[in-house]
């Protein structure tokens, strides 16, 4: 988040790094200057305009309302508030227009949902989506540093701490987050429910299979979309090329298609392998790739903050 704030030259007059008591007094560097980490209570007392939260669900549930009481707008990167009916779940390219000055806690969606809805929205506006089938190929960075270390250790033949129940190198785990009673994982159900909420349309049917693969740099998704209305492939490409936050990489004659290596450290969502589903009418196949730590998390949160400032909602 700090990296994205710096790169985008976010208009801030004061940066307040906040962490748990055990980190208070340590320093972080931002734009070449050192800033001391302060406690939650100190930060609330400073009454900041915006608080970017990424410290897990329990921290968000406990402290976001305290910042809200102090008049701060909280943008929360955890899953804590996402499905709360009173809280907006925002992807700026899709539904930033829903925000008002009264929205003091704003939820940042799940990484795999964000990159998908950026692509779904302009197509839904034109052709009306009936059903989406998505299978994900998700980076180990989505689990965290322990998972990255597990992958690199396994690659080097080193025994170390495990983030996953099985080896991840040279393997694929069809298991992200915990399994639910219906046989789906929590990650799969997040994609279903969050898509409906962000798109403001419960009529869109979504089914997901989420899979962890031994890569870094970004999440990839194979997405099959069934529309109410038929489409022209050239028009689909044109719509996507003109949509904010999307880069179309789709030149199979020259072997050009989106890959996590190319999406790494980028803020856009990359789309390719755009083709008609020949097994069903009015259906389309796409391949969607994005950096899950950036557009899937940090960048999306900062873009929400930029929108709030631009529209004078803080």
ROTIZA-699014 format. One line per field, with one value per atom (N, C-alpha, C, CB): x, y, z; chain. Coordinates in steps of 0.02 Angstrom, whole numbers, always signed. Atoms other than C-alpha are relative to their C-alpha. Last residue first. Glycine has a CB too. Example, Ala and Ser with C-alpha at 12.3 -4.5 7.8 and 13.67 -1.06 7.14 Angstrom:
BEGIN
X: c(-42	+684	-39	+20	+45	+615	+45	-50) .
Y: c(-59	-53	+55	+23	-59	-225	+60	+1) .
Z: c(-3	+357	+37	-71	+0	+390	+0	+62) .
unit: c(A	A	A	A	A	A	A	A) .
REM end
This chain:
BEGIN
X: c(-35	-682	+22	+62	+41	-813	+36	-17	+7	-736	-47	-28	+71	-766	-16	-43	+21	-580	-72	+7	-29	-534	-25	+77	+29	-653	+25	+17	+69	-600	-32	-42	-7	-415	-69	+39	-19	-458	+7	+67	+60	-549	+14	-23	+44	-398	-66	-14	-25	-286	-44	+73	+14	-391	+21	+37	+73	-391	-18	-38	+18	-203	-74	+19	-25	-170	-23	+75	+0	-282	+20	+48	+39	-316	-3	+29	+71	-258	-44	-14	+10	-92	-74	+46	-18	-64	-11	+73	+48	-163	+17	-4	-43	-64	-46	+54	-17	-191	+46	-64	-59	-236	+11	+63	-10	-399	+57	-66	-55	-422	+19	+63	-52	-589	+53	-30	-55	-720	+52	+32	-66	-887	+51	+0	-48	-1065	+71	-4	-8	-1214	+48	-68	+15	-1252	+12	-74	+62	-1159	-13	+6	+44	-1024	-67	+35	+35	-931	-47	+50	+9	-886	-41	-35	+69	-834	+2	-39	+27	-657	-71	+45	+71	-554	-28	-8	+34	-390	-75	+13	-17	-340	-39	+75	+49	-373	+23	-70	-18	-251	-49	+73	+25	-313	+12	-76	+56	-210	-20	+19	+64	-105	-61	-3	+42	+60	-67	-11	-16	+193	-39	+74	-35	+176	+19	+63	+46	+53	+34	-63	+8	+189	-46	-28	-65	+247	-6	+50	-15	+65	+67	+0	-33	+32	+17	+65	-20	-86	+32	-60	+56	-83	+23	-26	+9	+29	-64	-3	-7	+85	-3	+65	-68	+108	+12	+11	-44	-42	+73	-21	-25	-124	+45	-59	-26	-138	+32	+52	+35	-244	+20	-76	-60	-169	-25	+56	+12	-312	+66	-53	-45	-268	-13	+76	-9	-408	+51	-67	-34	-413	+13	-39	-54	-542	+30	-26	+22	-640	+57	-31	+19	-598	-18	-59	-57	-500	-15	+18	-50	-637	+59	+25	+27	-775	+53	-63	+2	-670	-25	-44	-70	-631	+2	+41	-22	-816	+71	-1	+29	-859	+20	-77	-38	-738	-26	-5	-65	-816	+42	+39	-47	-995	+70	-10	-54	-1120	+41	+46	-59	-1284	+49	-21	+0	-1399	+63	-7	+70	-1440	-3	-41	+38	-1256	-73	+32	+59	-1157	-43	-42	+57	-982	-56	+21	+50	-840	-63	-16	+69	-691	-44	-1	+35	-519	-74	+14	+68	-433	-24	-49	+29	-253	-68	+47	+51	-186	-23	-60	+70	-25	-45	-6	+11	+162	-72	+32	+5	+209	-17	+66	-26	+181	-3	-39	-66	+160	+30	+47	-52	-30	+69	-15	-66	-174	+52	+18	-57	-346	+65	+5	-60	-518	+59	-11	-48	-667	+65	+8	-73	-811	+36	+20	-27	-996	+76	-30	-73	-1087	+18	+37	-19	-1267	+75	-39	-60	-1303	+19	+59	+22	-1482	+59	-45	+2	-1417	-22	-46	+45	-1370	+4	+18	+69	-1287	-51	-12	+36	-1125	-72	+1	-34	-1024	-38	+73	+5	-1150	+31	+34	+69	-1174	-6	-46	+16	-986	-71	+7	-28	-955	-16	+75	+39	-1073	+24	+3	+71	-1002	-37	-34	+6	-819	-72	+40	-13	-831	-9	+72	+63	-911	+7	-26	+47	-758	-66	-13	-23	-639	-49	+71	+21	-741	+20	+32	-43	-715	-28	+74	-41	-858	+47	-45	-54	-921	+44	-29	+25	-1090	+54	-27	+46	-1039	-23	-60	+66	-891	-43	-34	+57	-707	-65	+11	+28	-579	-58	-24	+40	-471	-32	-54	-20	-407	-50	+3	+21	-412	+28	+25	+68	-387	-35	-42	+45	-199	-69	+28	+57	-81	-49	-33	+64	+92	-53	+4	+17	+268	-66	+56	-42	+306	-16	+76	+30	+154	+44	-8	-50	+193	-37	+49	-39	+43	+55	-46	-2	-55	+42	-71	+51	-6	+5	+8	+62	+88	-59	+8	+48	+230	-62	-21	+70	+384	-47	-10	+14	+549	-73	+19	+59	+636	-12	+9	-9	+754	-65	+19	-9	+757	+11	+56	-72	+789	+13	+26	-38	+619	+74	-10	+11	+539	+40	-76	-36	+618	-6	-27	-71	+558	+42	+24	-13	+378	+75	-38	+9	+376	+16	-73	-58	+451	-6	+9	-54	+316	+63	+14	+13	+186	+54	-69	-16	+258	-9	-46	-73	+259	+19	+36	-45	+73	+72	-23	+0	-73	+45	+23	+65	-106	-7	-55	-5	+80	-66	+21	-13	+58	+6	+65	-69	-21	+7	+26	-19	-194	+71	-47	-69	-250	+37	+34	-57	-438	+65	-12	-50	-584	+62	+17	-70	-735	+42	+4	-37	-908	+73	-11	-73	-1017	+27	+30	-36	-1204	+75	-24	+45	-1339	+40	-36	-27	-1236	-52	+63	+33	-1322	+22	-77	+33	-1251	-42	+51	+18	-1191	-44	+63	+36	-1187	-25	+45	+68	-1139	-42	+4	+35	-989	-71	+38	+17	-931	-37	+62	+44	-948	-16	+30	+72	-876	-43	-25	+13	-696	-75	+41	-24	-674	-15	+76	+55	-782	+20	-27	+53	-650	-54	-31	-23	-499	-55	+62	-14	-589	+17	+57	+63	-662	+14	-48	+22	-493	-66	-7	-43	-423	-26	+70	-49	-570	+40	-34	+20	-662	+60	-36	-39	-607	-14	+78	-35	-741	+34	-49	+6	-787	+41	+23	-38	-819	-15	-18	-61	-867	+40	-18	-32	-996	+68	+9	+21	-1095	+33	-75	-38	-1001	-17	-15	+21	-1071	+41	-77	-27	-1010	-28	+75	+45	-1120	+21	-1	+55	-1029	-49	-39	-19	-876	-56	+64	+56	-968	+20	-31	+66	-871	-54	+3	+22	-708	-72	+46	+15	-689	-25	+60	-53	-709	-12	-3	-15	-808	+59	+12	-55	-903	+21	-21	-12	-1016	+63	+8	-67	-1062	+7	+55	-6	-1240	+66	-5	+45	-1277	+7	-71	+46	-1122	-44	+40	+69	-1048	-50	-5	+20	-879	-73	+41	+60	-859	-31	+16	+45	-735	-67	+35	+66	-656	-54	+1	+16	-501	-69	+3	-22	-440	-16	+73	-23	-535	+13	-52	+2	-551	+33	+36	-42	-595	-11	-17	+27	-661	+49	-12	-44	-613	-38	+61	+11	-740	+44	+10	-43	-680	-6	+73	+26	-827	+39	+1	+62	-771	-29	-52	-23	-597	-61	+43	-30	-677	+26	+57	+54	-791	+27	-49	+29	-635	-57	-26	-24	-552	-29	+73	-8	-633	+14	+57	+64	-703	+5	-23	+47	-548	-66	-12	-23	-428	-49	+71	+14	-530	+20	+36	+71	-533	-14	-39	+42	-348	-68	+34	-28	-222	-43	+9	-15	-247	+34	+46	-8	-334	+20	-66	-5	-312	+16	+55	-41	-372	-3	-26	+8	-431	+44	+17	+57	-461	-16	+16	-18	-349	-62	+45	+57	-416	+20	-36	-25	-250	-53	+63	-3	-335	+23	+46	+70	-377	-3	-43	+23	-192	-72	+5	-32	-138	-26	+77	+30	-266	+29	+11	+68	-212	-31	-44	+52	-30	-67	-4	+38	+104	-53	-32	+63	+240	-33	+11	+6	+373	-69	+12	+61	+395	-5	-64	+18	+562	-60	+61	+3	+579	-21	-50	-66	+641	+0	+30	-29	+469	+65	-51	+47	+404	+26	-73	-23	+517	-50	+70	+5	+448	+23	-74	+10	+503	-10	+60	-39	+485	-14	-17	-68	+416	+46	+29	-2	+258	+72	-45	-37	+282	+7	-34	-70	+237	+41	+0	-44	+84	+73	-24	+12	+1	+53	-2	-6	+20	-15	+72	+30	-12	+10	-77	-3	+89	-25	+72	-1	+24	+2	-63	+6	+63	+7	+55	-30	+27	-11	-29	-38	-9	+34	-47	+9	-65	+44	+16	-4	-100	-10	-52	+63	-57	+5	-18	-6	+96	-65	+20	+55	+39	-1	-67	-2	+206	-52	-8	-59	+212	+1	+64	+11	+35	+57	-5	+50	+67	-15	-65	-32	+227	-47	+22	-46	+142	+33	+53	+42	+0	+43	-47) .
Y: c(+0	+658	+72	-48	+39	+640	-10	-68	-39	+780	-35	+71	-18	+685	+38	-63	-32	+682	+25	-48	-67	+645	+39	-4	-39	+497	+72	-33	-19	+435	+43	-64	-53	+438	+25	-26	-61	+338	+59	-10	-21	+207	+66	-55	-29	+201	+23	-50	-68	+173	+36	-1	-40	+22	+73	-29	-12	-49	+44	-67	-51	-25	+16	-22	-67	-118	+54	-1	-20	-272	+74	-44	+45	-366	+21	-68	-11	-219	-44	-14	-69	-230	+13	+16	-44	-386	+73	-12	+6	-495	+44	-72	+4	-435	+2	+58	-63	-467	-14	+38	+2	-599	+69	-22	-64	-636	-7	+22	+14	-772	+68	-34	-51	-761	-27	+66	+20	-878	+55	-66	-27	-816	-29	+77	+11	-883	+16	-73	-63	-826	-7	+24	-64	-1004	+58	+0	-31	-1150	+66	+12	+53	-1275	+28	-37	+34	-1156	-55	-30	+68	-1038	-37	-2	+24	-884	-71	+3	+42	-823	-23	-62	-18	-698	-39	+78	+62	-784	+12	-56	+30	-618	-65	-14	+47	-497	-26	+34	+21	-403	-55	-26	+69	-307	-18	-7	+14	-150	-74	+18	-16	-98	-19	+74	-43	-180	+11	-30	-70	-247	+49	+12	-16	-423	+73	-43	-41	-429	+24	-40	-65	-488	+47	-9	-34	-632	+70	-41	-33	-676	+37	-51	+47	-708	+36	-31	-22	-624	-56	+27	+11	-680	+19	-75	-53	-646	-13	+70	+29	-800	+53	-39	-17	-701	-22	+76	+13	-780	+14	+44	+69	-784	-17	-49	+7	-594	-70	+57	+56	-557	-4	+9	+33	-443	-63	-15	+61	-324	-24	+14	+3	-200	-67	+6	+64	-156	+9	-25	+50	-21	-66	-11	-21	+88	-59	+52	-1	+8	+18	-68	-69	+57	+6	+23	-45	-102	+71	+0	+11	-207	+47	-73	-22	-132	-6	-42	-73	-151	+28	+25	-24	-333	+76	-22	+18	-371	+27	-77	-50	-277	-12	+1	-62	-384	+56	+22	+5	-539	+64	-58	+3	-488	+2	+59	-49	-527	-10	-4	+22	-616	+57	-28	-24	-561	-23	+76	-1	-645	+15	+54	-63	-684	-11	+46	+10	-838	+63	-63	-45	-803	-15	+75	+13	-928	+40	-77	-22	-867	-13	+75	+22	-947	+14	-76	+28	-845	-20	+50	+9	-799	-33	-43	+52	-729	-1	+13	-17	-630	-61	+40	-53	-615	+16	-19	-65	-778	+51	+19	-59	-956	+61	+14	-21	-1129	+57	-58	+28	-1145	+29	+14	-30	-1123	-34	-7	+46	-1165	+39	-40	-40	-1086	-47	+50	+48	-1171	+39	-63	-8	-1049	-62	+60	+58	-1040	+2	-67	+9	-878	-66	+59	+64	-844	-9	-60	+30	-661	-62	+52	+47	-627	-32	+37	+68	-554	-51	-4	+42	-393	-72	+5	-18	-246	-40	+75	-13	-286	+23	-63	-54	-269	+20	-21	-63	-371	+58	-7	-23	-511	+68	-51	-20	-527	+28	-60	-68	-527	+24	+0	-51	-674	+71	-13	+2	-792	+61	-66	-21	-747	+4	-47	-72	-757	+26	+17	-33	-928	+76	-27	+9	-993	+36	-75	-43	-919	-4	-20	-69	-999	+48	+22	-34	-1168	+71	+3	-53	-1265	+28	+56	+31	-1431	+50	-47	+17	-1359	-31	+63	+58	-1368	-22	+16	-16	-1251	-63	+60	+31	-1294	+14	-76	+61	-1170	-28	+16	-14	-1048	-66	+55	-66	-1098	+21	+53	-12	-1283	+68	-58	-26	-1357	+18	-52	+14	-1371	+30	+29	-45	-1387	-19	-4	+26	-1465	+53	-25	+55	-1446	-33	-53	+1	-1337	-63	+1	-43	-1327	+0	+72	-37	-1473	+43	-49	+41	-1517	+42	-32	+69	-1449	-48	-27	+43	-1271	-71	-1	-39	-1133	-42	+63	+11	-1250	+44	-75	-8	-1205	-6	+68	-60	-1273	+3	+63	+13	-1421	+62	-64	-16	-1360	-15	+75	+62	-1446	+12	-39	+9	-1281	-65	+60	-4	-1279	-14	+69	+64	-1337	-3	-10	+53	-1189	-67	-6	-8	-1067	-53	+70	+15	-1131	+2	+49	+72	-1135	-20	-21	+34	-960	-76	+17	-13	-892	-37	+78	+42	-977	+10	+16	+69	-901	-47	-22	+12	-729	-71	+49	-40	-728	-23	-3	+31	-833	+40	-73	-13	-721	-30	-28	-63	-724	+19	+57	+13	-909	+65	-40	-6	-855	-14	+70	-55	-913	-6	+3	+27	-1011	+52	-11	-44	-982	-38	+41	+41	-1072	+44	-67	-22	-965	-53	+66	+58	-1009	+21	-66	-1	-854	-64	+64	+49	-850	+5	-72	+48	-734	-43	-45	+66	-581	-42	+8	+29	-435	-72	+2	+62	-393	-35	-49	+5	-212	-61	-3	-60	-167	-6	+62	+5	-346	+60	-3	+50	-334	-10	-67	-29	-171	-48	+25	-59	-246	+29	+54	+17	-421	+62	-38	+23	-363	-14	-64	-55	-259	-17	+13	-47	-393	+61	+23	+27	-528	+52	-62	+2	-431	-26	-43	-66	-383	-5	+35	-31	-555	+65	+13	+35	-642	+27	-75	-10	-512	-33	-28	+53	-514	+9	-70	+69	-348	-49	-5	+17	-186	-74	+14	+64	-136	-7	-58	+24	+44	-64	+54	+62	+106	-28	-53	-10	+290	-65	+26	+66	+288	+5	-29	+37	+446	-69	-9	-26	+557	-38	+75	-67	+451	+19	+3	-29	+301	+70	+4	+14	+212	+36	-76	-49	+298	-12	-3	-56	+193	+51	+34	-28	+44	+55	-55	+32	-41	+40	-70	+2	+49	-24	-45	-65	+95	-1	+42	+2	-83	+64	-67	-44	-59	-21	+69	+42	-160	+27	-78	+3	-34	-42	+71	-22	-74	-8	-41	-72	-80	+28	+16	-37	-252	+76	-20	-38	-325	+43	+45	+21	-445	+33	-75	+4	-360	-16	-52	-41	-301	-13	+73	-11	-426	+33	+42	+24	-491	+19	-76	+67	-385	-21	-2	+51	-239	-72	+6	+62	-104	-55	-23	+45	+75	-64	+31	+60	+176	-38	-45	+50	+354	-58	+32	+26	+449	-48	-37	-36	+550	-22	+72	-59	+497	+40	-20	-46	+377	+65	-33	-29	+297	+51	-55	-53	+270	+36	-31	-53	+177	+57	-28	-43	+78	+57	-41	-42	+19	+44	-44	-68	-40	+45	-1	-34	-201	+75	-31	+0	-271	+41	-72	-45	-219	+5	-25	-69	-298	+50	+11	-16	-459	+72	-48	-13	-463	+21	-60	+58	-449	+20	-42	+34	-306	-59	+49	+66	-219	-41	+6	+58	-56	-62	-13	+60	+107	-58	+7	+54	+250	-60	-20	+67	+412	-49	+0	-1	+588	-71	+46	-4	+564	+0	-59	-11	+607	+6	+62	-47	+616	+15	-28	-67	+537	+53	+0	-22	+385	+72	-48	-15	+367	+27	-62	-62	+377	+23	-8	-56	+246	+67	-11	-11	+126	+61	-62	+47	+141	+19	-4	-19	+236	-52	+70	+37	+185	+19	-77	+48	+319	-33	+36	-15	+394	-51	-2	+51	+403	+23	-13	-27	+504	-56	+59	-19	+442	+28	+50	-55	+443	+27	+58	-17	+332	+62	+12	-52	+241	+10	-18	+22	+145	+59	-22	-50	+167	-33	+48	+18	+65	+51	-74	-27	+160	-21	-23	-73	+56	+22	+19	-33	-119	+76	-13	+25	-216	+32	-75	-30	-105	-22	-16	+22	-160	+29	-78	+72	-57	-17	-24	+26	+116	-76	+17	+74	+217	-26	-24	+27	+397	-76	+24	+73	+491	-25	-32	+34	+678	-75	+27	-50	+801	-33	+56	+2	+670	+53	-70	-67	+687	-3	+46	-13	+512	+66	-59	-68	+520	+22	+49	-38	+362	+73	-33	+2	+278	+45	-71	-37	+332	+4	-33	-71	+277	+43	+8	-26	+114	+74	-41	-3	+79	+31	-71	-58	+120	+10	-10	-60	+0	+63	+0) .
Z: c(-65	+139	+16	-2	-47	+1	+67	-30	-62	-103	+50	-15	-4	-267	+65	-5	+63	-309	+5	-58	+1	-128	-61	-1	-56	-113	-1	+67	+20	-286	+54	-13	+51	-236	-22	-61	-35	-78	-48	+38	-37	-182	+36	+51	+50	-300	+32	-57	+13	-147	-52	-24	-60	-95	-10	+61	-3	-272	+60	+4	+50	-284	+4	-71	-17	-121	-48	+2	-70	-146	+8	+41	-43	-307	+72	-4	+16	-413	+44	-74	+22	-318	-17	-61	-55	-214	-17	+20	-56	-335	+59	+22	-60	-488	+61	+3	-34	-626	+59	+24	-45	-756	+31	-40	-35	-849	+51	+37	-47	-982	+31	-35	-10	-1074	+48	+27	-44	-1146	+2	-25	+14	-1213	+48	+3	-54	-1223	-23	+26	-38	-1326	+59	+26	+33	-1382	+47	-24	-26	-1302	-37	+77	-26	-1353	+25	+57	+55	-1469	+24	-47	-25	-1327	-52	+72	-9	-1426	+27	-68	+53	-1401	+18	-11	+8	-1304	-58	-11	+20	-1258	-8	+53	+65	-1176	-11	-4	+28	-1034	-67	-7	+68	-921	-24	-3	+8	-768	-74	+20	+45	-734	+3	-72	-32	-585	-42	+16	+41	-635	+35	-72	-14	-515	-45	-9	-63	-590	+4	+7	-41	-737	+65	+18	+32	-858	+40	-70	+2	-749	-28	-43	-64	-711	+0	+55	-45	-897	+66	-32	-68	-1019	+40	+37	-45	-1203	+70	-2	-51	-1353	+40	-33	-67	-1450	+55	+5	-23	-1613	+72	-6	+58	-1699	+18	-60	-4	-1526	-59	+3	+69	-1520	-4	-18	+33	-1367	-73	+6	+29	-1236	-33	+56	+39	-1192	-30	-56	+58	-1054	-35	+20	+36	-933	-56	-29	-41	-798	-33	+60	-45	-885	+39	+49	-70	-1028	+46	+20	-19	-1208	+74	-42	+12	-1247	+23	-74	-52	-1165	-8	-3	-65	-1272	+55	+19	+1	-1431	+67	-58	-6	-1394	+6	-61	-68	-1363	+12	+10	-45	-1524	+73	-7	+11	-1624	+46	-75	-32	-1546	-8	-29	+54	-1590	+31	-52	+3	-1455	-63	+63	+37	-1425	-8	-69	+69	-1286	-36	-3	+23	-1120	-75	+40	+3	-1096	-18	-51	+42	-1039	+4	+23	-12	-976	-49	-6	+51	-958	+17	-5	-13	-859	-61	+18	+60	-844	+12	-17	-2	-710	-69	+32	+67	-672	+7	-46	+8	-508	-73	+48	+12	-500	-4	-62	+50	-482	-13	-64	-33	-398	-54	+38	+35	-458	+47	-66	-23	-381	-42	-1	+43	-406	+20	-75	-15	-284	-44	+76	-1	-357	+13	-67	-12	-341	+16	+58	-27	-423	+9	-47	+0	-447	+25	+42	-34	-491	-9	-28	+1	-528	+34	+36	-32	-575	-7	-32	+32	-613	+39	-3	+53	-554	-36	-51	-26	-390	-53	+60	+40	-478	+24	-76	-19	-391	-39	-10	+62	-486	+13	-45	+36	-326	-63	-18	-37	-225	-38	+69	-1	-352	+34	+35	+69	-380	-3	-49	+12	-192	-70	+12	-36	-163	-15	+74	+18	-295	+30	+24	+71	-278	-22	-45	+2	-88	-71	+26	-17	-107	+3	+67	+56	-200	+14	-12	+56	-70	-59	-22	-17	+72	-57	+67	-49	-11	+12	-25	+29	-91	+53	-30	+39	-24	-36	-50	+67	+32	-45	-34	-2	+216	-70	+42	-29	+185	-2	-38	+34	+155	+39	-7	-31	+222	-41	+72	-60	+124	+23	-15	-24	-50	+54	-58	-69	-98	+22	+48	+14	-271	+66	-39	-55	-232	-14	+67	+6	-381	+55	-71	-22	-373	-8	+74	+46	-442	+19	-1	+60	-289	-41	+20	+52	-173	-63	+27	+39	-56	-52	-35	+45	+51	-32	-54	-26	+201	-43	+5	+30	+151	+28	-77	+0	+243	-26	-44	+55	+288	+9	-3	-20	+391	-60	+36	-40	+322	+20	-38	-42	+239	+43	+44	-71	+102	+37	+9	-38	-69	+74	-28	-16	-161	+39	+41	+63	-248	+11	-33	+35	-86	-65	-14	-36	+5	-36	+72	+16	-129	+35	+19	+71	-120	-15	-45	+10	+71	-72	+18	-27	+79	-8	+75	+48	-36	+23	-6	+58	+74	-53	-30	-20	+233	-59	+59	+5	+149	+18	+47	-42	+119	-5	+71	-67	+56	+47	-3	-30	-95	+70	-44	-36	-133	+34	-47	-71	-175	+40	+8	-23	-339	+74	-15	-44	-390	+27	+57	-5	-543	+42	-73	-13	-539	+5	+63	-34	-620	+8	-41	-6	-661	+36	+38	-28	-728	+2	-44	+5	-752	+32	+36	-41	-788	-13	-16	-35	-855	+49	-52	-17	-905	+36	+44	-59	-989	+13	-9	+21	-1163	+54	-24	+71	-1155	-15	-41	+21	-970	-72	+6	-28	-927	-22	+78	+41	-1044	+24	+2	+65	-965	-46	-35	-1	-790	-69	+43	+8	-817	-11	+60	+69	-848	-11	-15	+43	-689	-73	+10	+10	-605	-42	+66	+42	-633	-14	+33	+70	-570	-46	-6	+29	-409	-74	+38	+22	-371	-37	+60	+60	-366	-27	+15	+58	-247	-64	+15	+7	-125	-65	+1	+12	-111	+0	-66	+60	-24	-14	+10	+6	+101	-68	+11	+69	+141	-6	-53	+6	+319	-69	+58	-39	+333	+8	+69	-2	+194	+34	-71	-60	+238	+6	+0	-57	+114	+65	+9	-21	-27	+61	+16	-62	-125	+13	-3	-57	-253	+63	+13	-1	-399	+59	-66	-45	-355	+7	-27	-40	-432	+48	+39	+5	-573	+37	+29	+70	-613	-7	-41	+30	-429	-71	+3	+51	-361	-41	-45	+57	-202	-43	+26	+23	-73	-68	-3	+73	+16	-14	-30	+21	+197	-76	+36	-10	+267	-28	+74	+46	+194	+6	+13	-44	+281	-46	+52	+13	+151	+48	+6	+71	+138	-12	-35	+13	+317	-68	+6	-57	+391	-18	+51	+20	+229	+51	-8	-25	+255	-24	+79	+47	+147	+24	-12	-33	+239	-50	+51	+58	+179	+23	-65	-1	+335	-66	+60	+48	+323	-4	-71	+52	+483	-47	+31	+62	+582	-58	+11	-1	+755	-65	+12	-52	+769	+2	+68	+27	+604	+48	-15	+47	+677	-29	-57	-41	+823	-43	+44	-27	+705	+44	+40	+53	+608	+27	-58	+2	+770	-54	-8	-64	+828	-8	+39	-36	+666	+65	+16	+35	+570	+38	-71	-11	+695	-30	-30	-70	+692	+17	+46	-16	+502	+71	-15	-17	+466	+25	+52	-58	+472	+23	+58	+27	+306	+55	-63	-45	+348	-38	+38	+41	+251	+46	-56	-29	+362	-48	+71	+28	+281	+38	-76	+47	+349	-24	-60	+71	+502	-44	-19	+45	+676	-74	+20	+52	+771	-53	-33	-30	+924	-50	+59	-4	+818	+27	+45	+68	+775	+0	-45	+21	+957	-68	-3	-38	+1007	-20	+75	+23	+868	+35	+11	-21	+917	-30	+76	-60	+822	+15	-8	-6	+699	+66	-5	-56	+676	+0	+67	-39	+501	+57	-45	-50	+409	+40	+48	-68	+249	+48	+5	-25	+79	+71	-44	+39	+0	+30	-7	+53	+140	-35	+29	+46	+261	-56	-30	+70	+410	-43	-18	+53	+590	-68	-3	+60	+748	-54	-24	-7	+898	-57	+65	-12	+913	+11	+62	+54	+840	+11	-66	+1	+999	-56	-9	-50	+1027	-7	+70	-68	+865	+47	+5	-9	+707	+73	-19	-61	+635	+3	+3	-1	+509	+67	-14	-68	+505	-4	+42	+1	+344	+72	-46	-58	+340	-6	+66	-38	+200	+60	+25	-73	+75	+33	+28	-32	-111	+76	-31	-34	-178	+40	+48	-26	-290	+34	-56	+29	-381	+24	+17	+73	-349	-32	-25	+23	-166	-77	+25	-18	-123	-27	+77	+47	-218	+14	+4	+66	-121	-51	-23	-2	+44	-68	+55	+0	+0	+0	+61) .
unit: c(A	A	A	A	A	A	A	A	A	A	A	A	A	A	A	A	A	A	A	A	A	A	A	A	A	A	A	A	A	A	A	A	A	A	A	A	A	A	A	A	A	A	A	A	A	A	A	A	A	A	A	A	A	A	A	A	A	A	A	A	A	A	A	A	A	A	A	A	A	A	A	A	A	A	A	A	A	A	A	A	A	A	A	A	A	A	A	A	A	A	A	A	A	A	A	A	A	A	A	A	A	A	A	A	A	A	A	A	A	A	A	A	A	A	A	A	A	A	A	A	A	A	A	A	A	A	A	A	A	A	A	A	A	A	A	A	A	A	A	A	A	A	A	A	A	A	A	A	A	A	A	A	A	A	A	A	A	A	A	A	A	A	A	A	A	A	A	A	A	A	A	A	A	A	A	A	A	A	A	A	A	A	A	A	A	A	A	A	A	A	A	A	A	A	A	A	A	A	A	A	A	A	A	A	A	A	A	A	A	A	A	A	A	A	A	A	A	A	A	A	A	A	A	A	A	A	A	A	A	A	A	A	A	A	A	A	A	A	A	A	A	A	A	A	A	A	A	A	A	A	A	A	A	A	A	A	A	A	A	A	A	A	A	A	A	A	A	A	A	A	A	A	A	A	A	A	A	A	A	A	A	A	A	A	A	A	A	A	A	A	A	A	A	A	A	A	A	A	A	A	A	A	A	A	A	A	A	A	A	A	A	A	A	A	A	A	A	A	A	A	A	A	A	A	A	A	A	A	A	A	A	A	A	A	A	A	A	A	A	A	A	A	A	A	A	A	A	A	A	A	A	A	A	A	A	A	A	A	A	A	A	A	A	A	A	A	A	A	A	A	A	A	A	A	A	A	A	A	A	A	A	A	A	A	A	A	A	A	A	A	A	A	A	A	A	A	A	A	A	A	A	A	A	A	A	A	A	A	A	A	A	A	A	A	A	A	A	A	A	A	A	A	A	A	A	A	A	A	A	A	A	A	A	A	A	A	A	A	A	A	A	A	A	A	A	A	A	A	A	A	A	A	A	A	A	A	A	A	A	A	A	A	A	A	A	A	A	A	A	A	A	A	A	A	A	A	A	A	A	A	A	A	A	A	A	A	A	A	A	A	A	A	A	A	A	A	A	A	A	A	A	A	A	A	A	A	A	A	A	A	A	A	A	A	A	A	A	A	A	A	A	A	A	A	A	A	A	A	A	A	A	A	A	A	A	A	A	A	A	A	A	A	A	A	A	A	A	A	A	A	A	A	A	A	A	A	A	A	A	A	A	A	A	A	A	A	A	A	A	A	A	A	A	A	A	A	A	A	A	A	A	A	A	A	A	A	A	A	A	A	A	A	A	A	A	A	A	A	A	A	A	A	A	A	A	A	A	A	A	A	A	A	A	A	A	A	A	A	A	A	A	A	A	A	A	A	A	A	A	A	A	A	A	A	A	A	A	A	A	A	A	A	A	A	A	A	A	A	A	A	A	A	A	A	A	A	A	A	A	A	A	A	A	A	A	A	A	A	A	A	A	A	A	A	A	A	A	A	A	A	A	A	A	A	A	A	A	A	A	A	A	A	A	A	A	A	A	A	A	A	A	A	A	A	A	A	A	A	A	A	A	A	A	A	A	A	A	A	A	A	A	A	A	A	A	A	A	A	A	A	A	A	A	A	A	A	A	A	A	A	A	A	A	A	A	A	A	A	A	A	A	A	A	A	A	A	A	A	A	A	A	A	A	A	A	A	A	A	A	A	A	A	A	A	A	A	A	A	A	A	A	A	A	A	A	A	A	A	A	A	A	A	A	A	A	A	A	A	A	A	A	A	A	A	A	A	A	A	A	A	A	A	A	A	A	A	A	A	A	A	A	A	A	A	A	A	A	A	A	A	A	A	A	A	A	A	A	A	A	A	A	A	A	A	A	A	A	A	A	A	A	A	A	A	A	A	A	A	A	A	A	A	A	A	A	A	A	A	A	A	A	A	A	A	A	A	A	A	A	A	A	A	A	A	A	A	A	A	A	A	A	A	A	A	A	A	A	A	A	A	A	A	A	A	A	A	A	A	A	A	A	A	A	A	A	A	A	A	A	A	A	A	A	A	A	A	A	A	A	A	A	A	A	A	A	A	A	A	A	A	A	A	A	A	A	A	A	A	A	A	A	A	A	A	A	A	A	A	A	A	A	A	A	A	A	A	A	A	A	A	A	A	A	A	A	A	A	A	A	A	A	A	A	A	A	A	A	A	A	A	A	A	A	A	A	A	A	A	A	A	A	A	A	A	A	A	A	A	A	A	A	A	A	A	A	A	A	A	A	A	A	A	A	A	A	A	A	A	A	A	A	A	A	A	A	A	A	A	A	A	A	A	A	A	A	A	A	A	A	A	A	A	A	A	A	A	A	A	A	A	A	A	A	A	A	A	A	A	A	A	A	A	A	A	A	A	A	A	A	A	A	A	A	A	A	A	A	A	A	A	A	A	A	A	A	A	A	A	A	A	A	A	A	A	A	A	A	A	A	A	A	A	A	A	A	A	A	A	A	A	A	A	A	A	A	A	A	A	A	A	A	A	A	A	A	A	A	A	A	A	A	A	A	A	A	A	A	A	A	A	A	A	A	A	A	A	A	A	A	A	A	A	A	A	A	A	A	A	A	A	A	A	A	A	A	A	A	A	A	A	A	A	A	A	A	A	A	A	A	A	A	A	A	A	A	A	A	A	A	A	A	A	A	A	A	A	A	A	A	A	A	A	A	A	A	A	A	A	A	A	A	A	A	A	A	A	A	A	A	A	A	A	A	A	A	A	A	A	A	A	A	A	A	A	A	A	A	A	A	A	A	A	A	A	A	A) .
REM end
